[in-house]
Amino acid sequence: MSLLMHSTNPEVRSLARRVFERQFAADPRLETEYDERRKALMYNDILYNLSFLDTAAVFQDEKIFTSYSLWVYRLLVHLMKDLSPERIREHLTDHLKLLGESLGEVLPPEEVEMRRRYLESAVQQIQEVSADTLEEPGMTPDALLPWKKAYLARLLEQDTRGALQVIREAEEAGVSLEDICTGILQQVMEEVGRLWHRGEITVDREHYCTSTTQMALSLFYPRFFATARNGRKVLTCAVGGELHEMGARMLADLFEYHGWDSIFLGAAVPLDAVIHGVEESRPDLLCLSVTMPQHLSLCHDMVLEVRRRIPEVKIAVGGRAFRSTSRLWEKWPVDAYGEDAMELIEWAWRELPGKGTMR
């Protein structure tokens, strides 16, 4: 693991401070465009930028950093509406160039070259983003769209009873449990994340939507656990400092629905706890979920240690973080990657067949 991943390291924080000061010195207009709050956020963003850059370099996956940089640009455009997209583009590309010029102050030459290439690629992609590609795609316009819109509307109104009623009505209308989970609840939560990214909802509203969706999932617990057992066991968790646990929770619930015994360890699970859980329960399958790309290194360490100490267990990975990579999982000693819960469950039924058949 490289130096830049440790945002608490004095050298890294000192570098971030120097980059911050140099950017303001090079562009005096920033003093009028950034109040104290924005300045504090900008400094913290430099630490995030260094962490994402290092993650990309460690895995030699340029897409990790370029995807992140485009995400940051879109976020800033929505948050800083007093500035034009062109001016924000100038801020960010100037910053990334300055970051590349400064890396040699803390890293040896052999570690600088690749990171500078990634920075240059990010600058190029940000410069090529047009106004009509600033927006990320919304919810899939499929047969479930009316349910998704109705559920999202109730969430945005903070109408908990109404939101849960929409989900009950979808079940009564014959929407499958899998479609309710992955086609409605999951897609609506991704839309909630997009709305936060656009600055249309605040963090507290996003947290409300998450807690209400967890309540919606709980409506189906009697059905999740009523299925005949197939003799297989799965252990799922969200990795390291990861606090986004809903994907792993939903995966465990759907495995239960398809007859597996599930052990869900929750979020922010350290390596030692996962190892102990696997050694104690001896699952047929370990599923690791990662939402934020800077936690990919922790996930990789976990995969390697589990593979070393318990080689017989099958390992699967998934989560939003892997979507911003160049198929990174193919370079890891894992048995499967799932784009969504049902894809992974279908794989498990093919490769680890238990008693009975898939629902």
Stockholm file with secondary structure:
# STOCKHOLM 1.0

chainA/1-359         MSLLMHSTNPEVRSLARRVFERQFAADPRLETEYDERRKALMYNDILYNLSFLDTAAVFQDEKIFTSYSLWVYRLLVHLMKDLSPERIREHLTDHLKLLGESLGEVLPPEEVEMRRRYLESAVQQIQEVSADTLEEPGMTPDALLPWKKAYLARLLEQDTRGALQVIREAEEAGVSLEDICTGILQQVMEEVGRLWHRGEITVDREHYCTSTTQMALSLFYPRFFATARNGRKVLTCAVGGELHEMGARMLADLFEYHGWDSIFLGAAVPLDAVIHGVEESRPDLLCLSVTMPQHLSLCHDMVLEVRRRIPEVKIAVGGRAFRSTSRLWEKWPVDAYGEDAMELIEWAWRELPGKGTMR
#=GR chainA/1-359 SS CCGGGCTTSHHHHHHHHHHHHHHHHHCTTHHHHCCHHHHHHHHHHHHHHHHHHHHHHHTTCHHHHHHHHHHHHHHHHHHCTTSCHHHHHHHHHHHHHHHHHHGGGTSCHHHHHHHHHHHHHHHHHHHHCCGGGSSCCCSCCSTTHHHHHHHHHHHHTTCHHHHHHHHHHHHHTTCCHHIIIIIIIHHHHHHHHHHHHTTSSCHHHHHHHHHHHHHHHHTTHHHHTSSCCCSCEEEEEEBTTCCCCHHHHHHHHHHHHTTCEEEECCSSBCHHHHHHHHHHHCCSEEEEECCSGGGHHHHHHHHHHHHHHCTTSEEEEESHHHHTSSSGGGGSSCSEEESSHHHHHHHHHHHSCCSSCCC
#=GC SS_cons         CCGGGCTTSHHHHHHHHHHHHHHHHHCTTHHHHCCHHHHHHHHHHHHHHHHHHHHHHHTTCHHHHHHHHHHHHHHHHHHCTTSCHHHHHHHHHHHHHHHHHHGGGTSCHHHHHHHHHHHHHHHHHHHHCCGGGSSCCCSCCSTTHHHHHHHHHHHHTTCHHHHHHHHHHHHHTTCCHHIIIIIIIHHHHHHHHHHHHTTSSCHHHHHHHHHHHHHHHHTTHHHHTSSCCCSCEEEEEEBTTCCCCHHHHHHHHHHHHTTCEEEECCSSBCHHHHHHHHHHHCCSEEEEECCSGGGHHHHHHHHHHHHHHCTTSEEEEESHHHHTSSSGGGGSSCSEEESSHHHHHHHHHHHSCCSSCCC
//
